[in-house]
Amino acid sequence: MLKRHQVLLTDWQTKYLKLVSKEYGISFSEAIRALMSLSLIEIVSTIDPKYKPRIHIKKLWQGRKKLKRSKLESEEFNSNLATLYFEARKALEHRERLAKKNK
């Protein structure tokens, strides 16, 4: 479920998010969600090196390159986004369990 939030961004963040949304044909909000999800997976992996996401950032990056060359179908791109969001959620659940354990 999506919820509306007001977020203040710097000019350079806005500029980059607009570039990403235009480059991949996604909304500004979708660009924020995708980049935030990538970041969350990386952060949790850094905090707990034992955590291994089921999706690898390199694989997503290769998919991005294919999309730029118009070799990646829209359905496959949407599937990759769904997988990214799922893995980010799992990473945060792992982080929450870790935080409870360390209390």
Biopython code that builds the backbone (N, CA, C, O; Angstrom):
import numpy as np
from Bio.PDB.StructureBuilder import StructureBuilder

atoms = [
    (1, "MET", "N", (0.836, -1.159, 0.000)),
    (1, "MET", "CA", (0.000, 0.000, 0.000)),
    (1, "MET", "C", (0.892, 1.237, 0.000)),
    (1, "MET", "O", (1.867, 1.315, 0.747)),
    (2, "LEU", "N", (0.554, 2.173, -0.823)),
    (2, "LEU", "CA", (1.320, 3.409, -0.905)),
    (2, "LEU", "C", (0.683, 4.463, -0.011)),
    (2, "LEU", "O", (-0.541, 4.536, 0.101)),
    (3, "LYS", "N", (1.511, 5.270, 0.616)),
    (3, "LYS", "CA", (1.045, 6.372, 1.445)),
    (3, "LYS", "C", (1.712, 7.648, 0.967)),
    (3, "LYS", "O", (2.865, 7.647, 0.536)),
    (4, "ARG", "N", (0.984, 8.701, 1.049)),
    (4, "ARG", "CA", (1.492, 9.998, 0.606)),
    (4, "ARG", "C", (2.302, 10.635, 1.732)),
    (4, "ARG", "O", (1.881, 10.651, 2.889)),
    (5, "HIS", "N", (3.495, 11.170, 1.362)),
    (5, "HIS", "CA", (4.355, 11.870, 2.309)),
    (5, "HIS", "C", (4.949, 13.078, 1.622)),
    (5, "HIS", "O", (5.167, 13.080, 0.410)),
    (6, "GLN", "N", (5.202, 14.084, 2.394)),
    (6, "GLN", "CA", (5.882, 15.240, 1.855)),
    (6, "GLN", "C", (7.354, 15.110, 2.201)),
    (6, "GLN", "O", (7.712, 14.938, 3.366)),
    (7, "VAL", "N", (8.200, 15.192, 1.198)),
    (7, "VAL", "CA", (9.636, 15.054, 1.394)),
    (7, "VAL", "C", (10.323, 16.256, 0.773)),
    (7, "VAL", "O", (10.029, 16.628, -0.363)),
    (8, "LEU", "N", (11.223, 16.854, 1.504)),
    (8, "LEU", "CA", (11.987, 17.980, 0.974)),
    (8, "LEU", "C", (13.314, 17.445, 0.447)),
    (8, "LEU", "O", (14.047, 16.758, 1.159)),
    (9, "LEU", "N", (13.611, 17.770, -0.803)),
    (9, "LEU", "CA", (14.843, 17.308, -1.435)),
    (9, "LEU", "C", (15.688, 18.499, -1.861)),
    (9, "LEU", "O", (15.170, 19.580, -2.143)),
    (10, "THR", "N", (16.981, 18.284, -1.902)),
    (10, "THR", "CA", (17.871, 19.330, -2.412)),
    (10, "THR", "C", (17.730, 19.397, -3.930)),
    (10, "THR", "O", (17.163, 18.503, -4.559)),
    (11, "ASP", "N", (18.252, 20.463, -4.495)),
    (11, "ASP", "CA", (18.178, 20.639, -5.954)),
    (11, "ASP", "C", (18.866, 19.494, -6.688)),
    (11, "ASP", "O", (18.348, 18.979, -7.679)),
    (12, "TRP", "N", (20.053, 19.095, -6.188)),
    (12, "TRP", "CA", (20.796, 18.049, -6.888)),
    (12, "TRP", "C", (20.089, 16.707, -6.805)),
    (12, "TRP", "O", (20.159, 15.919, -7.748)),
    (13, "GLN", "N", (19.401, 16.423, -5.685)),
    (13, "GLN", "CA", (18.633, 15.178, -5.573)),
    (13, "GLN", "C", (17.460, 15.182, -6.546)),
    (13, "GLN", "O", (17.196, 14.188, -7.223)),
    (14, "THR", "N", (16.767, 16.300, -6.607)),
    (14, "THR", "CA", (15.633, 16.434, -7.518)),
    (14, "THR", "C", (16.080, 16.265, -8.960)),
    (14, "THR", "O", (15.436, 15.570, -9.746)),
    (15, "LYS", "N", (17.180, 16.904, -9.295)),
    (15, "LYS", "CA", (17.706, 16.819, -10.658)),
    (15, "LYS", "C", (18.010, 15.370, -11.038)),
    (15, "LYS", "O", (17.668, 14.929, -12.135)),
    (16, "TYR", "N", (18.650, 14.633, -10.136)),
    (16, "TYR", "CA", (18.993, 13.244, -10.429)),
    (16, "TYR", "C", (17.747, 12.370, -10.536)),
    (16, "TYR", "O", (17.650, 11.532, -11.432)),
    (17, "LEU", "N", (16.805, 12.563, -9.632)),
    (17, "LEU", "CA", (15.574, 11.762, -9.678)),
    (17, "LEU", "C", (14.777, 12.027, -10.945)),
    (17, "LEU", "O", (14.176, 11.110, -11.505)),
    (18, "LYS", "N", (14.768, 13.264, -11.396)),
    (18, "LYS", "CA", (14.095, 13.581, -12.668)),
    (18, "LYS", "C", (14.795, 12.890, -13.830)),
    (18, "LYS", "O", (14.143, 12.381, -14.741)),
    (19, "LEU", "N", (16.116, 12.872, -13.796)),
    (19, "LEU", "CA", (16.891, 12.185, -14.832)),
    (19, "LEU", "C", (16.552, 10.699, -14.860)),
    (19, "LEU", "O", (16.296, 10.135, -15.924)),
    (20, "VAL", "N", (16.552, 10.066, -13.684)),
    (20, "VAL", "CA", (16.247, 8.635, -13.581)),
    (20, "VAL", "C", (14.825, 8.355, -14.082)),
    (20, "VAL", "O", (14.606, 7.412, -14.843)),
    (21, "SER", "N", (13.876, 9.167, -13.657)),
    (21, "SER", "CA", (12.491, 8.914, -14.058)),
    (21, "SER", "C", (12.324, 9.069, -15.571)),
    (21, "SER", "O", (11.594, 8.298, -16.195)),
    (22, "LYS", "N", (12.987, 10.047, -16.157)),
    (22, "LYS", "CA", (12.902, 10.233, -17.614)),
    (22, "LYS", "C", (13.615, 9.100, -18.352)),
    (22, "LYS", "O", (13.101, 8.565, -19.334)),
    (23, "GLU", "N", (14.789, 8.748, -17.870)),
    (23, "GLU", "CA", (15.620, 7.733, -18.516)),
    (23, "GLU", "C", (14.919, 6.372, -18.572)),
    (23, "GLU", "O", (15.065, 5.638, -19.549)),
    (24, "TYR", "N", (14.156, 6.036, -17.519)),
    (24, "TYR", "CA", (13.527, 4.724, -17.451)),
    (24, "TYR", "C", (12.027, 4.739, -17.663)),
    (24, "TYR", "O", (11.374, 3.697, -17.600)),
    (25, "GLY", "N", (11.485, 5.909, -17.913)),
    (25, "GLY", "CA", (10.060, 6.000, -18.179)),
    (25, "GLY", "C", (9.210, 5.643, -16.968)),
    (25, "GLY", "O", (8.160, 5.012, -17.092)),
    (26, "ILE", "N", (9.679, 6.055, -15.803)),
    (26, "ILE", "CA", (8.927, 5.807, -14.578)),
    (26, "ILE", "C", (8.603, 7.145, -13.924)),
    (26, "ILE", "O", (9.196, 8.168, -14.266)),
    (27, "SER", "N", (7.672, 7.135, -12.996)),
    (27, "SER", "CA", (7.300, 8.372, -12.321)),
    (27, "SER", "C", (8.408, 8.802, -11.368)),
    (27, "SER", "O", (9.286, 8.019, -11.004)),
    (28, "PHE", "N", (8.339, 10.051, -10.983)),
    (28, "PHE", "CA", (9.279, 10.594, -10.011)),
    (28, "PHE", "C", (9.194, 9.801, -8.706)),
    (28, "PHE", "O", (10.218, 9.473, -8.108)),
    (29, "SER", "N", (7.980, 9.496, -8.272)),
    (29, "SER", "CA", (7.783, 8.721, -7.039)),
    (29, "SER", "C", (8.372, 7.325, -7.162)),
    (29, "SER", "O", (8.973, 6.814, -6.217)),
    (30, "GLU", "N", (8.199, 6.707, -8.328)),
    (30, "GLU", "CA", (8.748, 5.361, -8.549)),
    (30, "GLU", "C", (10.270, 5.399, -8.494)),
    (30, "GLU", "O", (10.898, 4.482, -7.965)),
    (31, "ALA", "N", (10.859, 6.453, -9.036)),
    (31, "ALA", "CA", (12.319, 6.601, -8.985)),
    (31, "ALA", "C", (12.792, 6.706, -7.537)),
    (31, "ALA", "O", (13.804, 6.111, -7.170)),
    (32, "ILE", "N", (12.067, 7.457, -6.720)),
    (32, "ILE", "CA", (12.424, 7.578, -5.304)),
    (32, "ILE", "C", (12.338, 6.210, -4.628)),
    (32, "ILE", "O", (13.250, 5.813, -3.903)),
    (33, "ARG", "N", (11.234, 5.489, -4.870)),
    (33, "ARG", "CA", (11.061, 4.173, -4.231)),
    (33, "ARG", "C", (12.154, 3.203, -4.668)),
    (33, "ARG", "O", (12.697, 2.473, -3.840)),
    (34, "ALA", "N", (12.478, 3.188, -5.945)),
    (34, "ALA", "CA", (13.486, 2.249, -6.452)),
    (34, "ALA", "C", (14.866, 2.546, -5.865)),
    (34, "ALA", "O", (15.547, 1.642, -5.380)),
    (35, "LEU", "N", (15.274, 3.812, -5.910)),
    (35, "LEU", "CA", (16.594, 4.160, -5.399)),
    (35, "LEU", "C", (16.676, 3.990, -3.888)),
    (35, "LEU", "O", (17.718, 3.603, -3.357)),
    (36, "MET", "N", (15.588, 4.276, -3.204)),
    (36, "MET", "CA", (15.573, 4.066, -1.753)),
    (36, "MET", "C", (15.676, 2.580, -1.427)),
    (36, "MET", "O", (16.375, 2.198, -0.488)),
    (37, "SER", "N", (14.990, 1.748, -2.188)),
    (37, "SER", "CA", (15.042, 0.302, -1.965)),
    (37, "SER", "C", (16.452, -0.237, -2.192)),
    (37, "SER", "O", (16.948, -1.042, -1.404)),
    (38, "LEU", "N", (17.092, 0.208, -3.269)),
    (38, "LEU", "CA", (18.481, -0.202, -3.520)),
    (38, "LEU", "C", (19.372, 0.195, -2.347)),
    (38, "LEU", "O", (20.201, -0.591, -1.888)),
    (39, "SER", "N", (19.191, 1.408, -1.876)),
    (39, "SER", "CA", (20.006, 1.904, -0.765)),
    (39, "SER", "C", (19.765, 1.110, 0.510)),
    (39, "SER", "O", (20.710, 0.796, 1.233)),
    (40, "LEU", "N", (18.512, 0.785, 0.789)),
    (40, "LEU", "CA", (18.198, 0.041, 2.003)),
    (40, "LEU", "C", (18.835, -1.345, 1.992)),
    (40, "LEU", "O", (19.343, -1.805, 3.015)),
    (41, "ILE", "N", (18.809, -2.002, 0.853)),
    (41, "ILE", "CA", (19.444, -3.320, 0.743)),
    (41, "ILE", "C", (20.943, -3.200, 1.014)),
    (41, "ILE", "O", (21.521, -4.013, 1.735)),
    (42, "GLU", "N", (21.551, -2.195, 0.437)),
    (42, "GLU", "CA", (22.992, -1.989, 0.639)),
    (42, "GLU", "C", (23.319, -1.647, 2.087)),
    (42, "GLU", "O", (24.311, -2.132, 2.631)),
    (43, "ILE", "N", (22.499, -0.823, 2.709)),
    (43, "ILE", "CA", (22.742, -0.430, 4.102)),
    (43, "ILE", "C", (22.656, -1.640, 5.026)),
    (43, "ILE", "O", (23.528, -1.845, 5.870)),
    (44, "VAL", "N", (21.605, -2.441, 4.867)),
    (44, "VAL", "CA", (21.447, -3.618, 5.731)),
    (44, "VAL", "C", (22.592, -4.596, 5.493)),
    (44, "VAL", "O", (23.102, -5.187, 6.445)),
    (45, "SER", "N", (22.998, -4.774, 4.255)),
    (45, "SER", "CA", (24.118, -5.672, 3.942)),
    (45, "SER", "C", (25.421, -5.176, 4.557)),
    (45, "SER", "O", (26.280, -5.976, 4.925)),
    (46, "THR", "N", (25.568, -3.872, 4.667)),
    (46, "THR", "CA", (26.771, -3.291, 5.263)),
    (46, "THR", "C", (26.744, -3.424, 6.786)),
    (46, "THR", "O", (27.756, -3.747, 7.409)),
    (47, "ILE", "N", (25.580, -3.171, 7.372)),
    (47, "ILE", "CA", (25.428, -3.275, 8.825)),
    (47, "ILE", "C", (25.641, -4.713, 9.292)),
    (47, "ILE", "O", (26.298, -4.958, 10.304)),
    (48, "ASP", "N", (25.079, -5.655, 8.546)),
    (48, "ASP", "CA", (25.189, -7.072, 8.907)),
    (48, "ASP", "C", (25.711, -7.860, 7.705)),
    (48, "ASP", "O", (24.924, -8.301, 6.868)),
    (49, "PRO", "N", (27.021, -8.039, 7.615)),
    (49, "PRO", "CA", (27.600, -8.757, 6.472)),
    (49, "PRO", "C", (27.069, -10.185, 6.306)),
    (49, "PRO", "O", (27.204, -10.777, 5.235)),
    (50, "LYS", "N", (26.465, -10.738, 7.366)),
    (50, "LYS", "CA", (25.883, -12.075, 7.255)),
    (50, "LYS", "C", (24.604, -12.064, 6.416)),
    (50, "LYS", "O", (24.191, -13.094, 5.884)),
    (51, "TYR", "N", (23.987, -10.892, 6.306)),
    (51, "TYR", "CA", (22.762, -10.793, 5.519)),
    (51, "TYR", "C", (23.120, -10.818, 4.038)),
    (51, "TYR", "O", (23.912, -10.007, 3.558)),
    (52, "LYS", "N", (22.531, -11.745, 3.342)),
    (52, "LYS", "CA", (22.758, -11.868, 1.902)),
    (52, "LYS", "C", (21.417, -11.736, 1.176)),
    (52, "LYS", "O", (20.579, -12.633, 1.261)),
    (53, "PRO", "N", (21.209, -10.636, 0.469)),
    (53, "PRO", "CA", (19.948, -10.493, -0.272)),
    (53, "PRO", "C", (19.866, -11.524, -1.393)),
    (53, "PRO", "O", (20.882, -11.961, -1.935)),
    (54, "ARG", "N", (18.647, -11.898, -1.724)),
    (54, "ARG", "CA", (18.458, -12.885, -2.796)),
    (54, "ARG", "C", (18.630, -12.273, -4.171)),
    (54, "ARG", "O", (18.733, -12.990, -5.167)),
    (55, "ILE", "N", (18.659, -10.978, -4.229)),
    (55, "ILE", "CA", (18.872, -10.299, -5.504)),
    (55, "ILE", "C", (20.182, -9.527, -5.387)),
    (55, "ILE", "O", (20.471, -8.924, -4.354)),
    (56, "HIS", "N", (20.945, -9.554, -6.428)),
    (56, "HIS", "CA", (22.235, -8.874, -6.407)),
    (56, "HIS", "C", (22.137, -7.569, -7.179)),
    (56, "HIS", "O", (21.548, -7.504, -8.258)),
    (57, "ILE", "N", (22.717, -6.553, -6.612)),
    (57, "ILE", "CA", (22.681, -5.228, -7.219)),
    (57, "ILE", "C", (23.303, -5.268, -8.619)),
    (57, "ILE", "O", (22.841, -4.575, -9.526)),
    (58, "LYS", "N", (24.343, -6.075, -8.789)),
    (58, "LYS", "CA", (24.982, -6.183, -10.112)),
    (58, "LYS", "C", (24.000, -6.716, -11.154)),
    (58, "LYS", "O", (24.006, -6.271, -12.302)),
    (59, "LYS", "N", (23.159, -7.666, -10.754)),
    (59, "LYS", "CA", (22.167, -8.218, -11.680)),
    (59, "LYS", "C", (21.159, -7.139, -12.084)),
    (59, "LYS", "O", (20.784, -7.031, -13.252)),
    (60, "LEU", "N", (20.729, -6.350, -11.107)),
    (60, "LEU", "CA", (19.806, -5.260, -11.414)),
    (60, "LEU", "C", (20.472, -4.234, -12.328)),
    (60, "LEU", "O", (19.836, -3.695, -13.233)),
    (61, "TRP", "N", (21.739, -3.973, -12.088)),
    (61, "TRP", "CA", (22.460, -2.994, -12.897)),
    (61, "TRP", "C", (22.566, -3.473, -14.344)),
    (61, "TRP", "O", (22.428, -2.680, -15.276)),
    (62, "GLN", "N", (22.810, -4.771, -14.530)),
    (62, "GLN", "CA", (22.862, -5.314, -15.887)),
    (62, "GLN", "C", (21.498, -5.188, -16.559)),
    (62, "GLN", "O", (21.416, -4.899, -17.753)),
    (63, "GLY", "N", (20.428, -5.404, -15.796)),
    (63, "GLY", "CA", (19.079, -5.227, -16.327)),
    (63, "GLY", "C", (18.842, -3.790, -16.737)),
    (63, "GLY", "O", (18.154, -3.528, -17.724)),
    (64, "ARG", "N", (19.402, -2.866, -15.994)),
    (64, "ARG", "CA", (19.285, -1.447, -16.310)),
    (64, "ARG", "C", (19.971, -1.140, -17.634)),
    (64, "ARG", "O", (19.452, -0.376, -18.448)),
    (65, "LYS", "N", (21.140, -1.737, -17.846)),
    (65, "LYS", "CA", (21.861, -1.518, -19.097)),
    (65, "LYS", "C", (21.066, -2.052, -20.286)),
    (65, "LYS", "O", (21.026, -1.423, -21.343)),
    (66, "LYS", "N", (20.427, -3.225, -20.109)),
    (66, "LYS", "CA", (19.610, -3.796, -21.179)),
    (66, "LYS", "C", (18.442, -2.876, -21.491)),
    (66, "LYS", "O", (18.086, -2.686, -22.654)),
    (67, "LEU", "N", (17.849, -2.307, -20.453)),
    (67, "LEU", "CA", (16.708, -1.421, -20.646)),
    (67, "LEU", "C", (17.127, -0.203, -21.462)),
    (67, "LEU", "O", (16.388, 0.242, -22.340)),
    (68, "LYS", "N", (18.298, 0.330, -21.178)),
    (68, "LYS", "CA", (18.784, 1.489, -21.920)),
    (68, "LYS", "C", (18.956, 1.148, -23.397)),
    (68, "LYS", "O", (18.785, 2.003, -24.266)),
    (69, "ARG", "N", (19.294, -0.105, -23.667)),
    (69, "ARG", "CA", (19.464, -0.539, -25.055)),
    (69, "ARG", "C", (18.159, -1.072, -25.632)),
    (69, "ARG", "O", (18.142, -1.637, -26.726)),
    (70, "SER", "N", (17.068, -0.892, -24.897)),
    (70, "SER", "CA", (15.727, -1.333, -25.311)),
    (70, "SER", "C", (15.637, -2.836, -25.533)),
    (70, "SER", "O", (14.843, -3.288, -26.358)),
    (71, "LYS", "N", (16.431, -3.614, -24.817)),
    (71, "LYS", "CA", (16.392, -5.072, -24.947)),
    (71, "LYS", "C", (15.594, -5.710, -23.821)),
    (71, "LYS", "O", (15.310, -6.907, -23.853)),
    (72, "LEU", "N", (15.241, -4.926, -22.846)),
    (72, "LEU", "CA", (14.510, -5.459, -21.709)),
    (72, "LEU", "C", (13.041, -5.079, -21.866)),
    (72, "LEU", "O", (12.702, -3.902, -21.991)),
    (73, "GLU", "N", (12.193, -6.071, -21.857)),
    (73, "GLU", "CA", (10.765, -5.830, -22.003)),
    (73, "GLU", "C", (10.223, -5.112, -20.779)),
    (73, "GLU", "O", (10.750, -5.250, -19.675)),
    (74, "SER", "N", (9.189, -4.362, -20.985)),
    (74, "SER", "CA", (8.548, -3.616, -19.913)),
    (74, "SER", "C", (8.104, -4.534, -18.776)),
    (74, "SER", "O", (8.255, -4.192, -17.603)),
    (75, "GLU", "N", (7.554, -5.703, -19.123)),
    (75, "GLU", "CA", (7.112, -6.656, -18.098)),
    (75, "GLU", "C", (8.281, -7.122, -17.242)),
    (75, "GLU", "O", (8.157, -7.241, -16.023)),
    (76, "GLU", "N", (9.411, -7.383, -17.880)),
    (76, "GLU", "CA", (10.591, -7.842, -17.145)),
    (76, "GLU", "C", (11.108, -6.730, -16.229)),
    (76, "GLU", "O", (11.543, -6.990, -15.108)),
    (77, "PHE", "N", (11.056, -5.490, -16.721)),
    (77, "PHE", "CA", (11.480, -4.349, -15.914)),
    (77, "PHE", "C", (10.588, -4.220, -14.680)),
    (77, "PHE", "O", (11.081, -4.032, -13.568)),
    (78, "ASN", "N", (9.275, -4.322, -14.881)),
    (78, "ASN", "CA", (8.334, -4.239, -13.759)),
    (78, "ASN", "C", (8.533, -5.395, -12.781)),
    (78, "ASN", "O", (8.397, -5.222, -11.570)),
    (79, "SER", "N", (8.853, -6.560, -13.308)),
    (79, "SER", "CA", (9.133, -7.717, -12.461)),
    (79, "SER", "C", (10.382, -7.474, -11.617)),
    (79, "SER", "O", (10.417, -7.817, -10.436)),
    (80, "ASN", "N", (11.404, -6.881, -12.230)),
    (80, "ASN", "CA", (12.628, -6.544, -11.495)),
    (80, "ASN", "C", (12.344, -5.536, -10.386)),
    (80, "ASN", "O", (12.893, -5.643, -9.289)),
    (81, "LEU", "N", (11.486, -4.557, -10.672)),
    (81, "LEU", "CA", (11.122, -3.579, -9.649)),
    (81, "LEU", "C", (10.397, -4.251, -8.493)),
    (81, "LEU", "O", (10.682, -3.967, -7.330)),
    (82, "ALA", "N", (9.463, -5.139, -8.809)),
    (82, "ALA", "CA", (8.721, -5.854, -7.763)),
    (82, "ALA", "C", (9.676, -6.679, -6.902)),
    (82, "ALA", "O", (9.538, -6.721, -5.680)),
    (83, "THR", "N", (10.639, -7.330, -7.542)),
    (83, "THR", "CA", (11.629, -8.126, -6.811)),
    (83, "THR", "C", (12.483, -7.221, -5.926)),
    (83, "THR", "O", (12.787, -7.564, -4.783)),
    (84, "LEU", "N", (12.861, -6.080, -6.458)),
    (84, "LEU", "CA", (13.649, -5.106, -5.693)),
    (84, "LEU", "C", (12.895, -4.680, -4.444)),
    (84, "LEU", "O", (13.468, -4.661, -3.355)),
    (85, "TYR", "N", (11.631, -4.342, -4.581)),
    (85, "TYR", "CA", (10.827, -3.901, -3.432)),
    (85, "TYR", "C", (10.664, -5.026, -2.411)),
    (85, "TYR", "O", (10.725, -4.788, -1.205)),
    (86, "PHE", "N", (10.460, -6.237, -2.894)),
    (86, "PHE", "CA", (10.322, -7.391, -2.002)),
    (86, "PHE", "C", (11.604, -7.597, -1.200)),
    (86, "PHE", "O", (11.559, -7.801, 0.014)),
    (87, "GLU", "N", (12.733, -7.542, -1.877)),
    (87, "GLU", "CA", (14.019, -7.756, -1.198)),
    (87, "GLU", "C", (14.336, -6.639, -0.215)),
    (87, "GLU", "O", (14.913, -6.894, 0.842)),
    (88, "ALA", "N", (13.969, -5.414, -0.546)),
    (88, "ALA", "CA", (14.185, -4.302, 0.378)),
    (88, "ALA", "C", (13.340, -4.507, 1.635)),
    (88, "ALA", "O", (13.797, -4.248, 2.749)),
    (89, "ARG", "N", (12.118, -4.970, 1.449)),
    (89, "ARG", "CA", (11.252, -5.239, 2.600)),
    (89, "ARG", "C", (11.858, -6.342, 3.478)),
    (89, "ARG", "O", (11.879, -6.224, 4.703)),
    (90, "LYS", "N", (12.346, -7.403, 2.850)),
    (90, "LYS", "CA", (12.964, -8.500, 3.599)),
    (90, "LYS", "C", (14.217, -8.016, 4.335)),
    (90, "LYS", "O", (14.477, -8.437, 5.463)),
    (91, "ALA", "N", (14.984, -7.142, 3.706)),
    (91, "ALA", "CA", (16.184, -6.598, 4.346)),
    (91, "ALA", "C", (15.808, -5.803, 5.591)),
    (91, "ALA", "O", (16.471, -5.913, 6.622)),
    (92, "LEU", "N", (14.750, -5.004, 5.501)),
    (92, "LEU", "CA", (14.329, -4.227, 6.661)),
    (92, "LEU", "C", (13.766, -5.108, 7.762)),
    (92, "LEU", "O", (13.976, -4.830, 8.942)),
    (93, "GLU", "N", (13.056, -6.163, 7.395)),
    (93, "GLU", "CA", (12.567, -7.113, 8.395)),
    (93, "GLU", "C", (13.741, -7.770, 9.119)),
    (93, "GLU", "O", (13.704, -7.962, 10.335)),
    (94, "HIS", "N", (14.776, -8.111, 8.365)),
    (94, "HIS", "CA", (15.989, -8.686, 8.959)),
    (94, "HIS", "C", (16.615, -7.688, 9.924)),
    (94, "HIS", "O", (17.023, -8.059, 11.024)),
    (95, "ARG", "N", (16.692, -6.438, 9.523)),
    (95, "ARG", "CA", (17.278, -5.385, 10.355)),
    (95, "ARG", "C", (16.472, -5.179, 11.640)),
    (95, "ARG", "O", (17.042, -4.982, 12.712)),
    (96, "GLU", "N", (15.152, -5.227, 11.523)),
    (96, "GLU", "CA", (14.296, -5.077, 12.702)),
    (96, "GLU", "C", (14.509, -6.233, 13.679)),
    (96, "GLU", "O", (14.573, -6.018, 14.889)),
    (97, "ARG", "N", (14.620, -7.458, 13.160)),
    (97, "ARG", "CA", (14.884, -8.622, 14.024)),
    (97, "ARG", "C", (16.226, -8.465, 14.727)),
    (97, "ARG", "O", (16.352, -8.775, 15.912)),
    (98, "LEU", "N", (17.211, -7.990, 14.006)),
    (98, "LEU", "CA", (18.540, -7.770, 14.565)),
    (98, "LEU", "C", (18.482, -6.727, 15.684)),
    (98, "LEU", "O", (19.095, -6.905, 16.737)),
    (99, "ALA", "N", (17.749, -5.649, 15.453)),
    (99, "ALA", "CA", (17.627, -4.585, 16.449)),
    (99, "ALA", "C", (16.946, -5.089, 17.714)),
    (99, "ALA", "O", (17.372, -4.743, 18.816)),
    (100, "LYS", "N", (15.902, -5.895, 17.581)),
    (100, "LYS", "CA", (15.200, -6.455, 18.745)),
    (100, "LYS", "C", (16.112, -7.398, 19.511)),
    (100, "LYS", "O", (16.101, -7.422, 20.742)),
    (101, "LYS", "N", (16.891, -8.165, 18.786)),
    (101, "LYS", "CA", (17.791, -9.144, 19.381)),
    (101, "LYS", "C", (18.873, -8.452, 20.207)),
    (101, "LYS", "O", (19.294, -8.967, 21.243)),
    (102, "ASN", "N", (19.319, -7.288, 19.746)),
    (102, "ASN", "CA", (20.414, -6.566, 20.402)),
    (102, "ASN", "C", (19.946, -5.656, 21.535)),
    (102, "ASN", "O", (20.776, -4.997, 22.162)),
    (103, "LYS", "N", (18.669, -5.599, 21.814)),
    (103, "LYS", "CA", (18.165, -4.732, 22.905)),
    (103, "LYS", "C", (18.505, -5.295, 24.252)),
    (103, "LYS", "O", (18.160, -4.700, 25.274)),
]
sb = StructureBuilder()
sb.init_structure("model")
sb.init_model(0)
sb.init_chain("A")
sb.init_seg("    ")
for serial, (resi, resn, name, xyz) in enumerate(atoms, 1):
    if name == "N":
        sb.init_residue(resn, " ", resi, " ")
    sb.init_atom(name, np.array(xyz, "f"), 0.0, 1.0, " ", f" {name:<3s}", serial, name[0])
structure = sb.get_structure()
